Amino acid sequence: MDEQKLESLNIINALRRGTVPASGLERIAVGLDVEEDVIATQLDYVSSGGGDLKFIRGDYGSGKTFLVARSLEIAREKGFATAHVIISPSSPLHKLKGIYQQICGSLRTKEDEHALKTVIDNWLYAIEERIIQVTGEGMDEQGLETATEREIESALAGISEMNSSLAAALRTYYRANNTGDFQLAQSAIGWLSAEPNIGRDFKQKAAIKGDIDETVAFVFLKGIVKIIIGSGCRGLAVAIDEAEITQSSPRATREKGYSLIRQVVDSLDGGEMPHCYFLVTGTPSLFEGPRGFRSLPALFDRINVVQTDKFRNPRQPQIILSRFNTTKLEKVALKVCDIYSVAYKEVDRERISHRFIRAMISKVTGKFGGRVDIIPRIFLKEFVDVLDKCELYEDYDPWAAYEFDTARLKGELREEEEAVMTIEF
């Protein structure tokens, strides 16, 4: 199976499940060309050693989730490692350790998911290769191991001055792999990822006390970035998603979370986090509401935008997204037809005409108060079902057969979708 067909199948399968596809997002993107170009330009700057970030602001249905996924896809295409952090009550913004855990746990490269181990292995391999190039092929295994351990220490010297545990854990991981102790090596990866309940045996062998906590997580993140660069990646791109949930936290923890964002902004601008790119998403209330960023003037002043006319400038700290509309959804549906034609066979454009797509959008939006911005996920799931039936059954007539029944959505609607759904008695 060729790559385009496989990618097309993956996209259609994701839409059937109502999720954002893992790759190929440029094939269904609509109306985001300027925003994508701005983010791509920022990533080029970061790959050359800079640090940057962007705030993505929009209501539910404006496409924040899609733009984040597309931005991380662009980053991976440019050779970055990426991570996706989702703020929630169990992983709040003010808990830096939880953010660090999610970064390590969700780390991806273009080739690998759950990529932390691969990144570390590539970094260690690159160190060994440099040593062999300098010393020649005559060095024995013990000499190579000793030299590599010295290089691990040297590469992380700046980090070790603040906390030596990162280098100690990596040395232990390296030795464990060389001796075939893969259980110990896995424990080392778990400890580096800040996973809970890593056994005492690992910490004794690594001569480490304690775990990665709030006080050292930022230092360790900088160390992980050094390893990512040393492994051959161009940088680290991190999305911090759904930050608006922080507004419901008590004032002290809320301000602590916002202060963390301010610390990231200042570290990037101060050159303390080279090769790092951050995306932070939120609803308008997060940016302008009394319990949002405005409540911390030191942060608000750094990220506020000048907006005096209809011409939005995505080069400012915030990208402000407008709500999805019928025109955009029609264009997405036509793109899905093209993708479906690659995944299966050519879509019957007489049965699935532009006129039918418009009628179908009207039927679905009619059940959700006419809110086109609310329905893209639901519509595309329904639309793929119609495409399947047209492909499977020659006598299927979508004009006559398609009806949108909200009853079959019971249990799968999101809070925002339920809030505008028309109740039928």
C-alpha positions as CSV (number, residue, x, y, z in Angstrom):
1,M,0.0,0.0,0.0
2,D,1.5,3.4,-1.0
3,E,2.0,6.1,1.6
4,Q,-0.7,8.5,0.4
5,K,-3.4,5.7,0.4
6,L,-2.3,4.7,3.9
7,E,-2.4,8.3,5.1
8,S,-5.8,8.8,3.5
9,L,-7.2,5.7,5.3
10,N,-5.8,7.0,8.6
11,I,-7.5,10.4,8.0
12,I,-10.9,8.8,7.2
13,N,-10.7,6.4,10.1
14,A,-10.0,9.3,12.5
15,L,-13.0,11.3,11.1
16,R,-15.2,8.2,11.6
17,R,-14.3,8.3,15.3
18,G,-14.7,12.0,15.6
19,T,-11.1,12.7,16.3
20,V,-8.3,14.8,14.8
21,P,-6.2,12.7,12.4
22,A,-2.6,12.1,13.5
23,S,-1.1,13.2,10.2
24,G,-2.0,14.6,6.8
25,L,-3.8,17.6,8.4
26,E,-2.7,19.9,5.6
27,R,-5.0,18.0,3.3
28,I,-8.1,19.1,5.3
29,A,-6.9,22.5,6.5
30,V,-9.1,25.4,5.4
31,G,-8.5,29.2,5.9
32,L,-5.3,28.8,8.0
33,D,-2.6,29.6,5.4
34,V,-1.5,32.8,7.0
35,E,-1.4,31.4,10.5
36,E,0.5,28.3,9.4
37,D,3.1,30.5,7.6
38,V,3.6,32.6,10.7
39,I,4.1,29.5,12.9
40,A,6.4,27.9,10.3
41,T,8.6,31.1,10.2
42,Q,8.8,31.0,14.0
43,L,9.9,27.4,13.9
44,D,12.6,28.2,11.4
45,Y,13.9,30.9,13.9
46,V,13.8,28.4,16.8
47,S,15.6,25.7,14.8
48,S,18.5,28.1,14.4
49,G,18.9,28.5,18.1
50,G,16.1,31.0,19.1
51,G,13.2,30.5,21.5
52,D,9.6,31.6,20.7
53,L,6.0,31.0,21.5
54,K,2.5,31.8,20.3
55,F,-0.9,32.0,22.1
56,I,-3.9,30.7,20.2
57,R,-7.1,32.3,21.2
58,G,-10.6,31.2,20.1
59,D,-14.1,30.1,21.2
60,Y,-15.2,26.5,21.0
61,G,-15.5,25.6,17.4
62,S,-12.9,28.0,16.1
63,G,-10.4,25.3,15.3
64,K,-7.9,25.7,18.1
65,T,-7.4,21.9,18.5
66,F,-6.9,21.5,14.7
67,L,-4.4,24.4,14.5
68,V,-2.4,23.0,17.4
69,A,-2.3,19.6,15.8
70,R,-1.3,21.1,12.5
71,S,1.4,23.3,14.1
72,L,2.9,20.2,15.8
73,E,2.8,18.4,12.5
74,I,4.6,21.3,10.8
75,A,7.2,21.2,13.6
76,R,7.8,17.4,13.1
77,E,8.2,17.9,9.4
78,K,10.9,20.5,10.2
79,G,12.7,18.0,12.3
80,F,11.5,19.0,15.8
81,A,10.4,16.7,18.6
82,T,6.9,17.7,19.8
83,A,4.8,17.2,22.9
84,H,1.2,17.9,23.7
85,V,0.2,18.9,27.2
86,I,-3.5,19.0,28.2
87,I,-4.3,21.1,31.3
88,S,-7.0,19.4,33.5
89,P,-8.0,19.2,37.1
90,S,-5.6,16.2,37.5
91,S,-2.8,18.0,35.7
92,P,-3.2,21.7,36.5
93,L,-1.2,24.6,35.0
94,H,0.6,25.4,38.3
95,K,2.0,21.9,38.7
96,L,5.2,22.0,36.7
97,K,6.0,18.4,37.5
98,G,2.8,17.3,35.8
99,I,3.6,19.4,32.7
100,Y,7.1,17.9,32.6
101,Q,5.6,14.4,32.9
102,Q,3.2,15.0,30.0
103,I,6.0,16.4,27.8
104,C,8.1,13.3,28.4
105,G,5.2,11.0,28.0
106,S,3.8,12.5,24.8
107,L,7.2,13.2,23.1
108,R,7.0,12.5,19.3
109,T,9.3,12.8,16.4
110,K,8.4,12.4,12.7
111,E,9.4,8.7,12.9
112,D,8.4,7.7,16.5
113,E,5.6,8.1,19.0
114,H,6.6,7.8,22.7
115,A,10.0,8.9,21.5
116,L,11.9,9.7,24.7
117,K,13.8,6.5,24.8
118,T,14.7,6.7,21.1
119,V,15.8,10.3,21.5
120,I,18.1,9.3,24.4
121,D,19.5,6.3,22.4
122,N,20.2,8.5,19.4
123,W,22.0,11.1,21.7
124,L,24.2,8.4,23.2
125,Y,24.9,6.9,19.8
126,A,25.9,10.3,18.5
127,I,28.3,10.7,21.4
128,E,29.9,7.3,20.8
129,E,30.3,8.1,17.1
130,R,32.1,11.4,17.8
131,I,34.4,9.7,20.2
132,I,35.2,6.9,17.6
133,Q,35.9,9.6,14.9
134,V,38.3,11.4,17.2
135,T,40.1,8.4,18.6
136,G,39.9,6.0,15.7
137,E,38.6,2.4,15.7
138,G,41.3,1.1,18.1
139,M,39.5,1.9,21.4
140,D,38.1,-1.1,23.3
141,E,34.6,-1.3,24.6
142,Q,35.6,-0.4,28.2
143,G,37.5,2.6,26.9
144,L,34.6,3.7,24.8
145,E,32.2,3.3,27.7
146,T,34.4,5.4,30.0
147,A,34.8,8.1,27.4
148,T,31.1,8.2,26.7
149,E,30.3,8.6,30.4
150,R,32.7,11.5,30.6
151,E,31.0,13.1,27.6
152,I,27.6,12.7,29.1
153,E,28.8,14.6,32.1
154,S,30.4,17.3,29.9
155,A,27.4,17.7,27.7
156,L,25.2,18.3,30.8
157,A,27.7,20.3,32.8
158,G,25.5,23.4,33.0
159,I,22.5,21.3,34.2
160,S,24.6,19.2,36.7
161,E,25.8,22.4,38.4
162,M,22.1,22.9,39.4
163,N,21.2,19.2,39.8
164,S,23.5,16.2,39.1
165,S,20.7,13.6,39.1
166,L,20.0,13.9,35.3
167,A,23.5,13.0,34.3
168,A,23.6,10.2,37.0
169,A,20.3,8.7,35.6
170,L,21.6,8.8,32.1
171,R,24.9,7.2,33.0
172,T,23.0,4.4,34.8
173,Y,20.8,4.0,31.7
174,Y,23.8,3.8,29.5
175,R,25.5,1.2,31.7
176,A,22.3,-0.9,32.0
177,N,21.9,-1.1,28.3
178,N,25.6,-2.1,27.8
179,T,25.3,-4.9,30.4
180,G,21.9,-6.1,29.1
181,D,20.0,-5.0,32.3
182,F,16.9,-3.8,30.5
183,Q,14.8,-3.7,33.6
184,L,17.2,-1.2,35.1
185,A,17.3,0.7,31.8
186,Q,13.5,0.9,31.7
187,S,13.5,2.2,35.3
188,A,15.9,4.9,34.3
189,I,13.6,6.1,31.5
190,G,10.7,6.0,34.0
191,W,12.6,8.1,36.5
192,L,13.6,10.6,33.8
193,S,10.0,10.9,32.8
194,A,9.0,11.6,36.5
195,E,6.8,8.5,36.6
196,P,5.7,7.7,40.2
197,N,6.8,4.6,42.1
198,I,10.1,4.0,40.5
199,G,11.8,1.4,42.7
200,R,14.4,2.1,45.3
201,D,16.8,-0.3,43.5
202,F,17.3,2.1,40.6
203,K,17.9,5.1,42.8
204,Q,20.5,3.2,44.8
205,K,22.4,2.0,41.7
206,A,22.3,5.5,40.2
207,A,23.2,7.2,43.5
208,I,20.2,9.4,43.3
209,K,18.1,10.7,46.2
210,G,14.5,11.6,45.7
211,D,12.5,12.2,42.5
212,I,11.9,14.9,40.0
213,D,9.6,17.4,41.7
214,E,8.4,21.0,41.3
215,T,11.7,22.5,42.3
216,V,13.8,20.8,39.6
217,A,11.4,20.0,36.8
218,F,12.3,23.2,34.9
219,V,16.0,22.4,35.1
220,F,15.3,18.9,33.9
221,L,13.3,20.2,31.0
222,K,16.2,22.3,29.9
223,G,18.4,19.1,30.1
224,I,15.9,17.1,28.0
225,V,16.1,19.8,25.4
226,K,19.9,19.5,25.3
227,I,19.5,15.8,24.7
228,I,16.8,16.3,22.0
229,I,19.2,18.7,20.1
230,G,22.1,16.3,20.6
231,S,20.0,13.4,19.2
232,G,19.7,15.3,15.8
233,C,16.4,17.0,16.3
234,R,16.1,20.7,15.5
235,G,14.3,21.6,18.7
236,L,11.3,20.9,21.0
237,A,7.8,22.3,20.2
238,V,5.3,22.0,23.1
239,A,1.6,22.7,23.0
240,I,-0.1,23.6,26.3
241,D,-3.8,23.0,25.5
242,E,-7.0,23.9,27.3
243,A,-5.4,26.3,29.7
244,E,-8.7,28.1,30.2
245,I,-9.6,25.5,32.9
246,T,-7.2,27.3,35.2
247,Q,-9.8,30.1,35.6
248,S,-11.8,27.9,37.9
249,S,-8.9,27.3,40.3
250,P,-8.5,29.2,43.6
251,R,-6.7,32.5,43.3
252,A,-3.4,31.4,44.7
253,T,-3.0,28.3,42.4
254,R,-4.4,30.3,39.5
255,E,-1.8,33.0,39.8
256,K,0.9,30.4,40.3
257,G,-0.1,28.8,37.0
258,Y,-0.1,32.2,35.2
259,S,3.3,33.0,36.8
260,L,4.7,29.8,35.3
261,I,3.6,31.0,31.8
262,R,5.3,34.3,32.5
263,Q,8.4,32.5,33.5
264,V,8.4,30.6,30.2
265,V,7.9,33.8,28.2
266,D,10.8,35.5,30.0
267,S,13.1,32.5,29.7
268,L,12.4,32.3,25.9
269,D,12.9,36.1,25.4
270,G,16.0,36.0,27.6
271,G,17.7,33.3,25.5
272,E,17.6,30.8,28.4
273,M,15.6,28.2,26.4
274,P,17.2,28.0,22.9
275,H,15.5,25.6,20.4
276,C,12.2,25.7,22.3
277,Y,8.8,26.7,20.9
278,F,5.6,26.8,23.0
279,L,2.0,27.1,21.9
280,V,-0.6,28.0,24.6
281,T,-4.3,27.8,23.8
282,G,-7.3,29.3,25.5
283,T,-10.8,30.8,25.1
284,P,-11.2,34.6,25.0
285,S,-12.1,34.7,28.7
286,L,-8.6,33.3,29.5
287,F,-7.1,36.3,27.8
288,E,-9.5,39.0,28.8
289,G,-11.6,37.8,31.7
290,P,-11.1,38.8,35.4
291,R,-9.9,35.4,36.3
292,G,-7.7,35.0,33.3
293,F,-4.3,36.4,32.2
294,R,-5.5,39.9,32.9
295,S,-5.4,39.2,36.6
296,L,-1.6,38.9,36.4
297,P,-0.5,42.2,34.8
298,A,3.1,41.1,34.4
299,L,1.9,38.3,32.0
300,F,-0.9,40.3,30.4
301,D,1.3,43.1,29.4
302,R,3.7,40.7,27.7
303,I,1.1,38.9,25.6
304,N,-1.6,41.6,25.0
305,V,-2.3,42.4,21.3
306,V,-3.0,45.7,19.5
307,Q,-6.3,45.2,17.6
308,T,-7.9,48.4,16.2
309,D,-9.3,47.1,12.9
310,K,-10.6,43.9,11.2
311,F,-7.1,43.0,10.0
312,R,-5.8,40.5,12.5
313,N,-2.0,40.2,12.8
314,P,-1.0,36.7,13.7
315,R,2.6,37.9,14.1
316,Q,1.6,39.4,17.4
317,P,1.7,37.2,20.6
318,Q,-1.8,35.9,20.0
319,I,-3.4,34.3,17.0
320,I,-7.1,35.1,17.3
321,L,-9.3,32.6,15.5
322,S,-12.7,33.3,14.2
323,R,-15.6,30.8,14.4
324,F,-16.0,28.2,11.8
325,N,-18.6,29.0,9.1
326,T,-20.6,27.2,6.4
327,T,-18.2,28.1,3.6
328,K,-15.2,26.6,5.5
329,L,-17.1,23.4,6.3
330,E,-18.2,23.0,2.7
331,K,-14.5,23.3,1.6
332,V,-13.5,20.7,4.3
333,A,-16.2,18.3,3.0
334,L,-15.0,18.6,-0.5
335,K,-11.4,17.9,0.6
336,V,-12.7,14.9,2.5
337,C,-14.2,13.6,-0.7
338,D,-10.8,13.9,-2.4
339,I,-9.1,12.0,0.5
340,Y,-11.9,9.3,0.4
341,S,-11.3,8.9,-3.3
342,V,-7.7,8.0,-2.6
343,A,-8.5,5.7,0.3
344,Y,-11.2,3.7,-1.5
345,K,-12.5,4.6,-4.9
346,E,-13.6,7.8,-6.6
347,V,-16.6,9.4,-4.8
348,D,-19.8,9.5,-6.8
349,R,-20.0,13.3,-7.3
350,E,-23.6,13.1,-8.5
351,R,-24.9,11.5,-5.3
352,I,-22.4,13.5,-3.2
353,S,-22.8,16.8,-4.9
354,H,-22.0,20.3,-3.6
355,R,-25.7,20.9,-3.3
356,F,-26.1,17.7,-1.2
357,I,-23.3,18.8,1.1
358,R,-25.0,22.2,1.7
359,A,-28.3,20.4,2.5
360,M,-26.6,18.0,4.9
361,I,-24.8,20.9,6.7
362,S,-28.2,22.6,7.1
363,K,-29.8,19.4,8.5
364,V,-27.1,18.9,11.1
365,T,-26.9,22.6,12.1
366,G,-30.6,22.7,12.4
367,K,-30.4,20.4,15.4
368,F,-27.7,22.6,17.1
369,G,-29.4,26.0,16.9
370,G,-27.8,26.8,13.5
371,R,-24.3,26.9,15.1
372,V,-22.0,25.8,12.3
373,D,-19.0,26.3,14.6
374,I,-20.3,23.6,17.0
375,I,-20.8,20.8,14.5
376,P,-17.7,20.2,12.4
377,R,-16.7,17.0,14.3
378,I,-20.3,15.7,14.3
379,F,-20.9,16.6,10.7
380,L,-17.7,15.0,9.4
381,K,-18.4,11.8,11.3
382,E,-21.9,11.7,9.7
383,F,-20.5,12.7,6.3
384,V,-18.0,9.8,6.2
385,D,-20.8,7.4,7.1
386,V,-22.7,8.7,4.0
387,L,-19.6,8.3,1.8
388,D,-19.2,4.7,3.1
389,K,-22.8,3.9,2.2
390,C,-22.5,5.4,-1.3
391,E,-19.3,3.4,-1.8
392,L,-20.8,0.1,-0.5
393,Y,-24.3,0.3,-2.0
394,E,-25.0,1.4,-5.6
395,D,-28.7,1.9,-4.8
396,Y,-28.1,4.1,-1.8
397,D,-29.6,7.6,-2.4
398,P,-28.3,10.0,0.3
399,W,-31.0,12.6,-0.7
400,A,-33.8,10.2,0.1
401,A,-32.1,8.1,2.9
402,Y,-30.1,10.5,5.0
403,E,-31.7,11.8,8.2
404,F,-29.9,13.3,11.1
405,D,-31.1,11.8,14.4
406,T,-29.5,13.2,17.5
407,A,-30.6,10.2,19.6
408,R,-27.7,8.2,18.2
409,L,-25.3,10.7,19.6
410,K,-26.4,10.1,23.2
411,G,-23.4,9.7,25.4
412,E,-20.8,11.0,23.0
413,L,-21.6,14.7,22.8
414,R,-19.3,17.2,24.4
415,E,-20.5,19.7,26.9
416,E,-20.5,22.6,24.4
417,E,-22.4,20.5,21.9
418,E,-25.1,19.5,24.3
419,A,-25.5,23.1,25.4
420,V,-26.9,24.2,22.0
421,M,-28.6,21.0,20.9
422,T,-32.3,21.4,20.2
423,I,-34.4,19.3,22.5
424,E,-37.2,17.4,20.8
425,F,-40.3,16.2,22.7
